[in-house]
Amino acid sequence: MSSSKPPLLENATRDLARFASAIQYSDLSKEVVERIKLSVLDHIGCALYGATLPWTQKVAALAMAEGAKPVASLYGMGKKTSVSLAALVNGTSGHAFELDDIHKESIVHIGSLAPPVALGFAEAAGGMSGRDVITGMVAGYEIGARVGNAATMGLFFRGFHPQGTSGVFAASATAARMLNLNAEQFQHALGMSGSQAGGLMAAQEGAMVKRLHSGRAAQSGVYSALLAKDGFTGIPDVLEAAYGGYLAVYSDTPNAARLTDGLGKVWETLNVGYKPHASVTSIHTALDGLAEIMRENNLKAGDIAKLETGLSPMTHVHCAWEYKAQGVTAAQMNLYYGLAVTAIDGMAFTEQYKESRLRDPAIFDFISRVSAYVDPEIEKMGPPFRHAARVKVTAKDGKVIEKFLHHRRGSPENPLKPEDIEYKFRHVVSGCVSKANIDKAVKLVAGLEKMENTNELTALMAAPVSTA
């Protein structure tokens, strides 16, 4: 059956494998290197904070019970296990609190996939140069983003979580590059990834398993590359196969051309953005708009009679569902909760998503004044503006204030500055890492490309964090 249908894009998997297996540090612009370093610092902060959380600790307990050969560290836990199990735990911790970076078009948080895989292989090898680690991560960012781009939002609308589906390709590409697989082996590593892709979006409404999607994708990427190195074969046309291929199965509107558009000239790594809020990215623009209106008009939560939010169809489906205090995950994915804590506290960061806040009567009171709808203007603007938001506040004195924001703060179009990423890092880990180690981490990552050996950075990340 598969041979009777033409491929979606002939030789796409092969071409991506040839490209990624051949990437050298010298191919990377200074801009790409600097972006990867920002992602590494952001990842370390997300993962060390994530290591303090109960869902990550449960996954870590499972991994340690396996008794694997201790060659790769679990971040923030002072323990070691195999590269694959470390990727499982560290990938989970990176995605544990909705703080990790995101590539908008692909909807993949590659910062919870490429860094833990690259650093795990480097540690298991006795240490590798910072340049080798950067190169491995770029391979993951480029391939993972392109697969997600080609899957389009059609994958999401079918109910699949991009982190666990398209994300596995980011992990396998990183692993394959860290192992220096040749183009054929690399192709087979990618060919195994599609068969291991998984993750359902229903997990967003209260389930811990959403965090695990990232860890399992990272682990599957490691397995794919290790098996390919040993001669195990995958689906050679896994991405483009018209029957049973990744794009054909997971998306009802695939755009296979996005797999290789501008390959080697357009670096998708540069289209990664960062999160100033500890919530799903899709609602950030609405949170920004509300915060701006309140600040500019000196409003408090009690001054607002009505709040209306116009959204893209995807954001509306993704986030504008009734808030019922199902758990931390659900709160972080919910538009109404995010707007409420922004109005009440002036922010939506780690403290706002503590379990103790989820049933706060003041939050439910504010939510009763909030409504959301699909904005026709935003819908017409298409996928590049899926994070756009129209925020309209009606104050109790009758004043009406409206803002229309095209891009969220932290997106590539409206980027955070490097000092903002550092501020976020310091803020996220301030309660679980010593000031001395925070300063040391910032310094080490800033010089990552100059490191002859990454062991010092890995040791710092492995040091036990405070969970009090």
FENVENPE-V685036 format. One record per residue. SS is DSSP state (A for helix, B for strand, O for the rest). Layout:
SS
SS
This chain:
O
A
A
A
O
O
O
O
O
O
O
A
A
A
A
A
A
A
A
A
A
A
O
O
A
A
A
O
O
A
A
A
A
A
A
A
A
A
A
A
A
A
A
A
A
A
A
A
A
A
O
O
O
A
A
A
A
A
A
A
A
A
A
A
A
O
O
O
O
O
O
B
B
B
O
O
O
O
B
B
B
O
A
A
A
A
A
A
A
A
A
A
A
A
O
O
O
O
O
O
O
B
B
O
O
O
O
B
O
A
A
A
O
A
A
A
A
A
A
A
A
A
A
A
O
O
O
O
O
A
A
A
A
A
A
A
A
A
A
A
A
A
A
A
A
A
A
A
A
A
A
A
A
A
A
A
A
O
O
B
O
O
O
O
O
O
A
A
A
A
A
A
A
A
A
A
A
A
O
O
O
O
A
A
A
A
A
A
A
A
A
A
A
A
A
A
O
O
O
B
A
A
A
A
O
O
O
O
A
A
A
A
A
A
A
A
A
A
A
A
A
A
A
A
A
A
A
A
A
O
O
O
O
O
O
O
O
O
O
O
O
O
O
O
O
A
A
A
A
A
O
O
O
O
O
A
A
A
A
O
O
O
O
O
O
O
O
A
A
A
A
B
B
O
O
O
O
O
O
O
A
A
A
A
A
A
A
A
A
A
A
A
A
A
A
A
O
O
O
O
A
A
A
B
B
B
B
B
B
B
B
O
A
A
A
A
A
A
A
O
O
O
O
O
O
O
O
A
A
A
A
A
A
O
A
A
A
A
A
A
A
A
A
A
A
O
O
O
O
A
A
A
A
O
A
A
A
O
O
O
A
A
A
A
A
A
A
O
O
B
B
B
B
B
O
A
A
A
A
A
A
O
A
A
A
O
O
O
B
B
B
B
B
B
B
O
O
O
O
B
B
B
B
B
B
O
O
O
O
O
B
O
O
B
O
O
O
A
A
A
A
A
A
A
A
A
A
A
A
O
O
O
O
O
A
A
A
A
A
A
A
A
A
A
A
A
O
A
A
A
O
O
O
O
A
A
A
A
A
A
A
A
O
O
O
O
O
O
